[in-house]
Amino acid sequence: MSTLSRKIAIATAAVATVAASAVTYQASAAEVPSLQPPGSLKLIGMFVVGDGTQTYTCSGGKFAGASVPEAGLYDGANRRIHHFGGPSWQSEADGSLITAGKVAEVPVPGAIPELLLEVKTHSGQGILSTVTHIQRMNTSGGVAPATACADGEKASVPYKANYLFWGN
């Protein structure tokens, strides 16, 4: 099996997981209403982190504060989105680009929090051009190391999550 075929198979399986996760999340929405996007929006895309890290910079002898994401997000239609600092998301197929800010978060033990983000800027036309909200759900990993460090040192911690893009 070629590398591309493996990536497609992994992405297809991952999207099935996202779809199942989205259904589970919707069923338990009453428990976490703050992470729900406005009800008038439609689901534009569901993506999973295929490979991702949260990078922390040491300050005061510890890794704390905001992290910088670097991730490849995949769906079952062979679309890929690059997620990076800003936070920003850019479609690799059409170049559309968005940045967003946190609206709400829910802590997840041993993982980065689940988030609801609101899009602040749009650039270009394409899959992301009508996105207004993003949910980061089903997170695992990505937590800052608890070890001592030298100021300026960086630590990249692997993480996984599902990203749901909502819009008009």
C-alpha positions, -999 to 999 in steps of 0.1 A, spaced: 0 0 0 14 34 -10 19 62 16 -9 82 0 -32 52 1 -24 47 38 -31 84 46 -64 82 27 -74 50 47 -64 66 80 -82 99 72 -114 79 61 -113 59 94 -107 91 113 -137 109 98 -159 80 107 -146 85 143 -153 123 140 -189 116 128 -195 92 157 -180 117 181 -201 145 167 -232 125 173 -222 116 208 -213 152 215 -247 165 202 -265 140 224 -248 154 255 -250 190 245 -272 198 275 -242 190 297 -219 216 280 -241 243 264 -212 268 263 -194 248 236 -224 249 212 -222 271 182 -252 293 175 -282 271 165 -287 287 131 -253 275 117 -248 244 96 -219 220 98 -194 228 70 -168 201 78 -155 176 103 -117 171 105 -94 151 127 -58 159 137 -36 134 118 -4 148 132 -3 176 157 17 193 184 12 220 210 45 238 215 52 255 248 81 280 257 97 278 291 94 309 312 104 312 349 117 277 349 84 260 337 64 254 306 32 274 311 10 298 293 -3 297 258 9 270 234 14 273 196 -4 246 175 10 229 145 -13 203 130 -25 186 98 -63 181 98 -79 156 75 -114 146 65 -129 117 44 -129 137 12 -91 141 10 -93 177 21 -65 189 44 -63 219 66 -31 233 81 -36 245 117 -9 268 131 -2 298 154 -27 326 154 -46 304 159 -51 300 122 -65 274 98 -57 273 61 -72 250 34 -44 233 14 -68 228 -15 -80 264 -20 -59 286 2 -88 300 22 -76 311 56 -92 320 89 -81 331 124 -102 327 155 -105 335 192 -117 315 221 -153 320 232 -155 291 257 -135 261 270 -141 230 290 -112 214 308 -103 178 300 -82 159 325 -48 150 311 -54 168 278 -58 203 263 -93 217 268 -122 214 244 -130 248 229 -155 269 210 -138 295 189 -153 323 169 -137 333 135 -122 368 136 -107 371 101 -113 355 66 -90 355 36 -96 340 2 -125 320 -12 -131 283 -5 -141 258 21 -133 281 51 -147 313 36 -181 309 53 -169 294 86 -180 315 117 -173 290 145 -150 261 153 -153 234 179 -122 215 192 -136 183 207 -124 149 219 -90 161 228 -61 139 240 -26 149 249 -10 183 242 -6 193 279 25 213 289 53 192 305 55 195 343 93 192 343 117 220 351 132 238 321 156 266 310 140 299 300 134 300 263 135 262 259 107 248 237 87 216 241 64 202 214 38 178 228 17 156 205 -21 159 206 -52 146 189 -86 163 185 -116 166 163 -123 200 147 -159 208 136 -163 239 114 -196 257 115 -210 285 93 -237 300 71 
